[in-house]
Amino acid sequence: MALFVFCKLTYEERLMRCGLGNLEKRRTRGDLIEAYKIKTGKEAISVHKLFEISSLWETELEGMGLSFIKQQTGTLGKRFLGARVVNPWNELDEKTVAVDTAEKLKRSQKK
């Protein structure tokens, strides 16, 4: 009986009852977590292969040194992680970007 009632709910109501965000938010969260792992060397992918990094990052001046730079890409290139994650990453506050584990980043993105 409960399943039947659940099926009659809208997509947004079902997500709310399950404690989930919409698909776009979940994908963005996953992209941010993966970018963090690449940035910190927790993945076996060089950060320079996917991202162009702000010149301030190299010297770690101010908080802005942790920014990615948007690369010029074609229509297809906008679908890749290196292009999708730039704007959301640069919108994160300095405290979130400076966390020392992926778990802390995950917790900060649950909000």
C-alpha positions in Angstrom: 0.0 0.0 0.0 2.8 2.5 0.9 4.5 1.9 -2.5 1.2 2.8 -4.3 1.0 6.1 -2.4 4.6 6.8 -3.1 4.1 6.4 -6.8 1.4 9.1 -6.8 3.8 11.7 -5.4 5.5 14.2 -7.7 9.3 13.8 -8.4 10.1 16.6 -6.0 7.9 15.2 -3.2 9.6 11.7 -3.6 13.0 13.3 -3.5 12.1 15.2 -0.4 10.8 12.1 1.4 13.9 10.2 0.5 16.1 13.1 1.7 17.7 13.6 -1.8 18.4 16.6 -3.9 17.5 16.7 -7.6 19.7 14.9 -10.1 21.5 18.1 -11.2 22.5 18.9 -7.6 23.7 15.3 -7.0 25.8 15.3 -10.1 27.4 18.7 -9.2 28.2 17.4 -5.7 29.9 14.3 -7.2 31.8 16.5 -9.7 33.1 18.7 -6.8 34.1 15.7 -4.8 36.0 14.3 -7.8 37.7 17.6 -8.5 38.8 17.8 -4.8 40.3 14.3 -5.0 42.2 15.3 -8.2 43.3 18.6 -6.8 44.7 17.0 -3.6 46.4 14.1 -5.4 44.0 11.4 -4.0 43.3 10.3 -7.6 46.0 9.1 -10.0 45.2 11.9 -12.4 47.3 15.0 -12.8 45.3 18.2 -11.9 47.0 19.9 -14.9 45.5 17.4 -17.4 41.9 18.4 -16.6 42.1 22.0 -15.2 43.8 25.2 -15.9 44.7 26.6 -12.5 44.8 30.2 -11.4 48.4 31.5 -11.3 47.8 32.5 -7.7 47.2 28.8 -6.8 50.9 28.0 -7.4 51.9 30.5 -4.7 48.8 30.1 -2.6 48.3 33.8 -2.2 45.0 34.9 -0.6 42.1 32.5 -0.8 41.6 32.9 -4.5 44.7 30.9 -5.2 42.5 27.7 -5.2 40.5 28.7 -8.3 40.2 26.9 -11.6 40.1 28.9 -14.8 37.4 28.3 -17.5 39.0 26.9 -20.6 37.6 27.6 -24.1 35.9 24.4 -25.2 33.6 23.4 -28.0 30.1 22.2 -27.5 31.1 18.6 -26.7 33.9 19.8 -24.3 31.4 21.4 -22.0 30.2 18.0 -20.9 33.6 16.9 -19.5 34.5 17.2 -15.8 37.2 19.8 -16.4 34.5 22.2 -17.9 31.5 21.3 -15.7 33.1 21.8 -12.4 34.9 25.1 -12.9 32.0 27.5 -12.0 30.7 25.4 -9.0 34.2 25.0 -7.6 35.0 28.7 -7.9 31.7 29.5 -6.1 32.8 27.5 -3.0 33.9 29.5 0.0 37.6 29.4 1.1 36.8 27.3 4.2 35.1 24.6 2.1 37.9 24.5 -0.5 40.6 24.2 2.3 39.2 21.0 4.0 41.7 18.3 4.5 39.5 15.2 3.6 37.0 14.3 1.0 34.5 13.3 3.7 34.5 16.9 5.1 33.8 18.2 1.6 31.0 15.7 1.2 29.4 16.8 4.5 29.7 20.5 3.5 27.8 19.7 0.3 24.9 18.0 1.8 23.2 21.3 2.6 
